[in-house]
């Protein structure tokens, strides 16, 4: 008996040829990969179990019309707007295979395959299959007795439900060819286990990670014929950050400001301590007053953050020079206040995507260390993207003589999650750099330099021009997750996110903001 149709399904008719590179799916929208509300749906957000049909249509009826004789039906819980199946790490692939045979047909075997591929070009060396799972549905050899099914001749309507897991991890084992070309000794059995990477179909990244579920039917005749229906699906790994510390979690629950590093040292990670020299810009022939500042940058701990949320940031700025005169003390505080007000220290998020242009290199067990050890630039391709910068404000509880900044880096929901596999590496880092100021000269203090008692630059000082400090001073690695922690409150921002930056450099403002206020889910 045919199963009742679910609320919605889509039908695609495919010929019997394998999917070509020209029929790869269109670029998915960033929101198609958003599972941050997996455990806690947002108000008005719905997901439903939907069915998607992928058909082989070669039979013709008495009127000459073509109709599907084989259908692969996939079930998936997706938002209403999503037009393709989507699977999350640890979930099962559920569906059914349906045959509608008006005339007898000799069928040898039926199977459903899950295949994951890394594609860097249309050339043969530009495609690497890193995942293949075969789930048998039916075979002539498994049917006993003299029935028509045992002979492989099928006629009428048949339906076989199936369910098998989408692997959350993949294992990398060197092939025999790669072993011959590898420096790893034979017989070491060296393998690695990695999280299955997310679907990657992005403008600006010449490397695609695609997943397809294939219905494969073999029929007999003069020659065995293989018929295929291929469904392109999306996959998202389930990556969660650790639970928040008690003080930070308590601040989110009570809708209070976060405590700074001095009040909650376990809740913050120091990423850089800088010695900076600050003075008024030279607009005359005199030597302006200069002060030395110790500036320490922090990000929230633990350093794994869910896309769609924020990375909390903090700066503690102190004047390291003790002035002898009260007038100079006031000037020092004025310079320090101007330094923090003009936000001369910048924290930002940088994304790096690395892969081999010849994806066959990924078969080597040595490849996993190529990114870290250097490897050949001819074999690797890199994509680097400066994502977002921190938005700053002055903390409410700053005491006299203390000049701090609190801020956050907004994480776009469309960011690729962190990934480390033999064929693809997606990594993130928070960078610290010095921004140019029209009113202040800011530079790193050389260790041999010193400030004289009168506060002017000593003769031993070798001041670096501000233009030389625009490159990041430090990069601190962070991890980008796809879902929230299993327990505890959801991290929430103080400021609205900036307009979404597209790959072509344009920006899209998706939300209208009425006021600057803390937002809570």
N, C-alpha and C positions, 0 to 999 in steps of 0.2 A: 504494500500500500504506500502510495506516495505521501511523503510528509507534507504537512501544511506549510504554506509559505510564511516566512517571517515578515515583519512589518514592511521591510524594504529590501530589495536586492537589485543589483545591477548585472547586466548580461553583456559579455564580450564574446564575439565570435572570432575564432582563430583558425588559421589553416593548420596543416599538419607539419609545417616546417618549424624548426627551433626559432626562438626569439632572436632577432638580430639586434645589433647595437642601435640601429635606426629606430627601433620600437621601444627603447628605454622610456620609462615614465617621465612626465614633465616634472619640473622642480616642485617639490612639496612646499607648502607654506610653513613658516616657522612654528605656527601654532599646532600643526599636525603632529609635532614631536613633543608637545607639552604634556607631561604626565605629572607635573608638580602637585596637582590636586588629586592625585590618585586615591589617597586615603580620606581626603576631606574635600568633597566637591564644593566649588564656589556657588554662591546663590545664583540660581537661574541656569546653571550649567548641567547639561544632561548627557549621559552616554547610554546607548542602547545596544542590544545585541542585534546585529544586522547580518544579512546574508549577501554574499557576492557570488555570482555565477560566471564561470568561464567555460565556454562551450566549443565543441568541435562540430561544425555544421557542414556535412558533406552528403548526407542522405537527401533524397528527393522523394516527394510523395507522388500520387497519381496525377496531381495537377502540375507537377514539375517544380513545385516550390521546395526550396532547401530548408531543412529543419535540423536542429542539433540532435545528433544521435548519442553524444556523450557529453556529460556536464560535470565539471568540478565545482562544487558549492563549498564556500568557506564561510565560517561564522567568526565574527569578530566584534568585540565591544569597542565602539568608536563614537566620537562626536557626530552629530547629525550631518554636519557639513563635510565630513571626510568621505571621499569617494573611492577609497581603496581599503583593503584589510590592513590592520595594524596589530602588531604583537609586541608584548612587553616581556623582558627577561623573566624566565621561570613559568611563563604561561604555556598552555597547550594549544596546538593547532588542531582545531575541531572542524569537521565538515563531513561531506558525503560525496560519493561518486555515483552518478546515475547514468544508466544506459537505457536508451529507448530505441529498440531494434525492431523495425517493422518486418524485416526478413531475416532468416537465419544468418548468423555471421560467426566464423570461427575465430575465437579469441584465445590467445595463448596465455597472456598474463596482463594484469592490471596493477599498477603501483603508483604511489604518490611520492614525489621527491621534494625535499627542501634543499635549495642550493644557494650558497653565498659566494659572491665573486667580487674581486678587486679589479677594476677596469681603469687603466691609465691611457689607453689609446685603442684604435680600431685594429692595430696590428696583432698578430698572434702572440707576440711576447708581451702585449699590453693587457692580458687578461689572466687572472690567476684564481682558480676555484679553491677557496680555503675551507668551505663547509659543504658537505653533501650527506644527507640523511635519506635513506630509502625505506619507505614504509609499504610493505606488500599489502595489496588489497585482495587480489584473487589470482589464482593460477590454475590452469588445466590440470597440472600434475597433482594438485592438492585435493581434487574431487575424485572420489572413489565411485565405482559402479558403472553400469552400462548406460547411464542417463545421457541426455544430450549435453548436459553441463560437463560430464566427464570427457566427452569427445571434444569439448571446446566450442560446440555450436550453441550459440545463445540467440534467443528470440524473445521479444516482449520487453517488459519494463523491469529493471533491476536497480536496487539501491543498496550501497554498502556504506554505513557510517564509519568514521575513523577519528582517532584522537591520538596524537603523539606530541611530546614536548619539543618546544623550540629551544635548542641548547643555549643555556646562558653562558657557557664557556666553550672555547675551542682549544684543541691541543695541536701543537706544532711539532711535527717529527720530520727530520731531514730526509729527503728522498735519496734514492741511490745515486742519482746524477749529482745532486748537490753534495753528497758525501765525498764523491770523487774530487770535487773542486774545493772542498772545505779543508781548513786546517785542523778541524776537530778530529782527534784520532778515531779510527774505525772501532766500532763496538762499544763506544761510550754510552749509546742509547740516550743521548742528551735530548730532552724534549722540554716543552714549556706549556703552561696552561695560561690562557688569557681570556678576559671578558670578551664575549662576542661583540664586535663593534656595531655602532648604530649605522643605519642607512645614511650614506653620504651622497647627496646630490646637490651640490652647491656651485653657484657661479663663482668664479675666481679660484676654485680648487680643481685642478685637472686630474682628480682621482675620484672615482665613484666606487662606493660600496653598495652593491645591490643584492637583494634577496628575491628569489622567485620560488613559487610552489608549482610543481609540474605534475600534471596528470599524464601518465605514460601508459598507453595501451598498445600491445603488440597483437596483430591479427595475422592469421596464416592464409596462404594462397600459393600461387606459383612462387612468390617471394614473400618472406616475412616483411610486414610493413609496420612501422612505428608511428603512432598518432599521438600528438601532444596538444594539451591545452596548458598555457603558461600564465600564471598570475603573478604580477609584480606586487610585492607587499612591503610594508614599512616595518622596521624593527627598532626598538628602543631598549637599551640595557637598563636594568633597574639598579641604579647607583644611589645609595643614601649616604648622607654625612653622618658622623657620630652625633650623639645627643649633645645639646648645649650644656655649658656649665651652669650651676645653680643660680649664680647671680645674674648672668645674662638672661637665662630663661625667666627668672623672676621679674626682670625689668619688662620683658615682652608681655608677660601675663598681666602685670599691673599697669601697663601702658605708661611706664616711666622711662626717663632717659637712661641710656646705658651708663654704667659706672666706668670710669676711665682706668687706665693701666695702674695708676697708683692706688686706687681703691679695690680693683679686681685684677691683680697681677696674673692669676691663672686663666683669666678670660681673654688675655691678649698675647699676641706673638710679636716680639720685637724683630723687625726686619732690617733696620739700619740705624746707626747712630752717626750723625754727620757733624763735623766741625766747619762752620760757615763764617765768613767774614762779610759784614753788612755795613754799607756806608751810603750816604746820599750820593746821587749821581754827580759826576764832575760836570759842572756847568760854568766853571771859572778856572782861574789859574791856581787856586789855593788847594791845599790838601785837606779833604773833608774828614770829619770825625768818623772813626770806624769802631765797630764792636765785634767781638767774637761770640757766636751763638752755638750752643750745643743743641742740636735738633734730633730727636729720636722719633722714628716712624714705627707705628704698630698697625697690625691688622688683627681682626677677631680670631680667637682660637676656639675650636679646631679650624684648621685652614682648608676645609672642604666645604664648598658652598653650592647650594642648589640654584640652577639657572632660573631666572625670573625673580630672584631675591637680590640681596645686596651683600657686598663685603664691607663691614664696618671698619673704619680707619680712624687713627688718632695720631696727633702730633704734639709732642711736648717740647717747647722751646724755652731755653734758659740762657741768660747772659752770663758767660763764663768769666767776664772781666769785672773785678770789683773796683769801682771808681773811688778816687780819693776826695773828689769834690761833689757837693750836692748838685751843682749845676750840670756836671757831666752825668751824674746818675739820672737826672731827669731826661737828658738828651738820649742816654742809652735806652731808657724805657720807651721813649718816643720812637726810636729806631726799631726796637723790638716789636712794638705795637704795630708800626707800619709794615714790618716784615710779615707778621701774621695776617694783617688785614688784607694785604695784597696777595696772599696765598702764593708765595714764591716757591714753595715746595709742592711738587705734583706727584701724586700716586695714580698709576693707571694699570690697566689689565692688558696683557699682550698674549695673543694666541699664535702658536706655531703648529703647522701641519707639515709632517715629513713623510715621504714615501719613496719607493724605488720606481723610477720611470719604467724600468724593465721588471715587471712584477714577478718574473721567474726567480729573481734574486731572493724573494721572500721565502723560497723553499729551503734556503740555507739556514741551519740553526744558528750560524754565526751572525745572521742579519740582526737578530734582536739586540746585539751589542754594538752594531754599526753606528747607530745614532749617538751612542755615548762615547764610543772610541774614536769617532771621526769618520772613517770609511772614505770611499772615493766620492768626490763631488760629482763625477760623471755619472755615477750610479744612482744618485739621490736627487730628489726635487724637494724644494722647501717653499712654503708659503707662510709669510709672517704678517700679522694683522694687529694693529693697535686698536683695541676694542673701545674701552671707555676710560674716562678719567674720573677721579674722585670729586664729589661735590662737598664743599666745606662750609662749616658754620662755627660760631664760638660757643663752647659749652656754657651752660647756665651757671654752674657752680665754680667758675674760675675765681680764685682769690686774688688779692692785690699782689702785683709783681709777678704773677704767673700768666704766661701767654701760651695758650693751647688752642688747637683746632680739632674739631671732631668732624668726621665726614663719612661718606659711603660711596662705593663703586657699584653702580647698577649693572646687573647681569642680564643681558637680553635672553629671552626665553628661547631664541633660535640658536644659541651657541651650541656647537658640538660638545658633547661630554668628553671628559678626559679619556684617552684611549692609548694603550700601549700594546701593540701586537707586532709580529715579525714583519708585517707588510704596511702598517699604518701607525703613525704616532701623532697624537693630538695632545699638546701640552699647553699649560697656562702659567703665567708668572705675573706677580704684582711688581711693577717697576717704580723706582724712586728717581726723580730727576729734578733739576732746578729750572724754574721758568724765568725768563727775562722780565725785568720790571723797568718801566720808564722813569721811575723816581729813585730806584735803589740799585746799587751795584752789589751783587751777591756772588760770592765765589767760595770755592773750597779753601780751607786753610792748610797750607803745606806744614808738615810736621816741624820743619826747621824755623817756621815763622813765629813771631810773637808780637803781641800788642804792647807798646810802651805805656808807662804809667799815665801819660797824658791822654791816652786813648787814640793817638794817631798811629798810622802805619809805621812800624820800625824799619830800619834800613835793611834788616835781614829778611823782610817779607818778600815773597815771590807770589804775587796775587794772580790767580788764574782768571782770565777774562770770562764773563758770564756766558759768552757764546760757546766756550769749550765745555760747559757743564750741561748742555742741553741733552746730551746722550744720557741714558739711564746710569745712575751710579751703582745700582744693585738690582738684581732680579731675584725675587723670592718665589719658588714654585708653589702653586696652589692647585687644588683639584676641583673640577666642576662636576657636580652630580646632577641626576635627572629627577630625583624625588626628594621629599622632605624626610627628615629623621622619623623613625617609627614612633617615637615617643617625644613628648615635649611640644612647646609652642612653635608656630611657624615664624621664622625671622621676618620682621616687617620693617619697611623703610621709613625714614623721616621726611624724605623729599620725593617728589614725583619723578619718574624715570624720564630721561631725555627722549626725543624722537628717535624711532628705530632707524639705524643706519643700514641702508641697503648695500649690496656688493658693488653697485656702480657708484657709490659715494653719495647718493641722494639720501634724504631722510624722510621718514613718514611719521607724522604725529597721529597716534591712534586714539589717544585719550584726551579729553578736555578737562583741565584742572581749574577748579574754582578758587582754591586757596592753597597756601603752603601749610600743610598740616601733616601730622603723623597718620599714616594709613594702616588700618588693621583689617585682617580678614575675619 
